[in-house]
Amino acid sequence: MVEVLYFAWVRERIGKARESVETNAATVADLVAELRAREPRYEAAFADTSALRVALDQELSEFDAALSGVREVAFFPPMTGG
């Protein structure tokens, strides 16, 4: 079980800020594939992963990162500042 957090427009498209997900995914990309298969709102949120960033247990990571031992996965758009 992993806690999945959604921020900004990802949250808006999915309609929730967080959820506990039972998964057998080995990597973040595998988890995204599982989520996209759920229903159209997930498909819309994850249609272009190049427009997303991911953090594993609050540390920036990549979509090919392993999920073994990870408790929290957060998806969010790139941050801009100024």
C-alpha positions as CSV (number, residue, x, y, z in Angstrom):
1,M,0.0,0.0,0.0
2,V,1.3,3.4,-1.0
3,E,-0.1,6.9,-0.2
4,V,-0.5,8.8,-3.5
5,L,-0.7,12.6,-3.4
6,Y,-1.9,14.9,-6.2
7,F,-1.2,18.6,-6.5
8,A,-2.4,21.5,-8.6
9,W,-4.0,20.6,-11.9
10,V,-3.3,16.9,-11.3
11,R,-5.6,17.1,-8.2
12,E,-8.2,19.0,-10.2
13,R,-8.3,16.5,-13.0
14,I,-8.5,13.5,-10.7
15,G,-10.8,15.1,-8.2
16,K,-9.0,14.2,-5.0
17,A,-5.9,15.3,-3.1
18,R,-4.7,11.9,-1.9
19,E,-5.6,8.2,-1.8
20,S,-4.2,5.0,-0.6
21,V,-3.4,2.7,-3.5
22,E,-2.8,-1.1,-3.4
23,T,-0.3,-1.7,-6.1
24,N,2.2,-4.3,-7.4
25,A,4.0,-1.6,-9.4
26,A,7.8,-2.0,-9.5
27,T,8.4,1.6,-10.7
28,V,6.7,5.0,-10.7
29,A,6.0,4.5,-14.4
30,D,4.2,1.2,-13.6
31,L,2.1,2.9,-11.0
32,V,1.2,5.6,-13.5
33,A,0.1,2.9,-16.0
34,E,-2.1,1.3,-13.3
35,L,-3.6,4.6,-12.4
36,R,-4.2,5.6,-16.1
37,A,-6.1,2.3,-16.6
38,R,-8.6,3.1,-13.8
39,E,-10.8,5.6,-15.5
40,P,-10.8,8.6,-17.9
41,R,-10.0,11.3,-15.2
42,Y,-6.7,9.5,-14.4
43,E,-6.0,9.0,-18.1
44,A,-6.4,12.8,-18.5
45,A,-4.2,13.6,-15.5
46,F,-1.3,11.4,-16.6
47,A,-1.7,11.8,-20.4
48,D,1.6,13.7,-20.6
49,T,4.1,12.6,-17.9
50,S,6.7,15.0,-19.3
51,A,4.5,17.8,-17.8
52,L,4.8,16.2,-14.4
53,R,7.3,15.8,-11.6
54,V,7.3,13.0,-8.9
55,A,8.5,12.9,-5.4
56,L,9.1,9.6,-3.4
57,D,8.9,10.1,0.3
58,Q,9.3,13.8,-0.2
59,E,12.4,13.6,-2.4
60,L,12.3,14.5,-6.1
61,S,12.7,11.4,-8.2
62,E,12.2,10.0,-11.7
63,F,9.5,8.0,-13.3
64,D,11.8,5.0,-13.7
65,A,12.6,4.9,-9.9
66,A,11.8,1.8,-8.0
67,L,8.8,1.9,-5.5
68,S,10.2,-0.8,-3.2
69,G,9.9,0.5,0.4
70,V,8.3,3.8,-0.7
71,R,5.4,5.0,1.5
72,E,4.4,8.2,-0.3
73,V,4.3,9.2,-4.0
74,A,3.4,12.8,-4.9
75,F,2.6,14.0,-8.4
76,F,2.8,17.7,-9.3
77,P,3.5,20.0,-12.2
78,P,6.9,21.6,-12.5
79,M,7.3,24.6,-10.1
80,T,8.1,28.0,-11.5
81,G,9.3,30.9,-9.5
82,G,10.2,34.5,-9.8
